[in-house]
Amino acid sequence: MEDFHSSIKELAELKLEYDILSRKVLYDVVEKVFDNKSEPLPNLKNRNHAILILGREKEMMPSALAKFLNLKKSSVTSIIDSLEKDGLVKRTADPMDRRKIWISLTSSGYRYMDVLEGCVEKFVNVMLEGLVEDEIEEMLQSMRSVVNLERKISAYVSDN
């Protein structure tokens, strides 16, 4: 029991450190990628996260998007309004229940998502500059494991 408790404590500490380091690396890499100032710094705010989430999920209700972004529904409504005004998302009434609204990307939204994903690839290239091939492979395997476990946890939490 003691080992299990210490494992949980270590996992909690590592999760926190991973989250903090991920954010630090992201912002350090953004500055390095865009250090020549010829390109504007990308907006790493919730709008872009909403685009990436909607691109992966295809369609969702605003309340679900609010959960993904960890925001209040009113804040997400403002984001959706802004994205809709820019032609990146559309609202669709649920045919079975007109009170429900579904949000999805437009074709312009998908093109914008492609640009964002290209930025992520640039970031990853810069992140990996100081690593050797074996370390990159180790990171890839570790990320696969973490993502697979997070998917399993997410499914379990959603079902219970």
C-alpha positions, 0 to 999 in steps of 0.5 A: 500500500505504501508503494502504491501511495508513493507511486501516486504521489510521484505520478502527481508530481511528474504530471504537474512538472510535465504540464509546466515544462510543456508550457515553458517549452512551447513559449520558448520555442515560439520565441525561437521560431519567430525570433526574426520578427518577419512573421507575427507571433501566433495567437496561442490563445483559446481560439486556436485551441478551439480550432484544433479541438473542433478539427479533431472532434469534427462537431460538438456542442458549445458546452463540450467545447467549454469543458475541453477548454476549461472555460465558462460557457459564456466565454466559449460563446464569445470565442465561437461568435468571433470564429463564426464572424471570421468564417472559421466555424458554423453553428448548426441546429440539431434536427432532433432538438432545435434547442441544441446547437452543434459547432463545426469547422467550415472549409476555411476553418479546416484550412486554418487548422492546417496552418496551425498544425504546420506551426506545431510541426515547426515547434517540434522541429525546433524542440528536437534540435538538441536531441539525438536520434535515440532520444527522439525515438524514446520521446516518441515512444513515451508520448505514444504511451502517455497519449494511449493511457490518457485516452483510456483514462478519458474514456473511463472518466467519461463513462463513469 
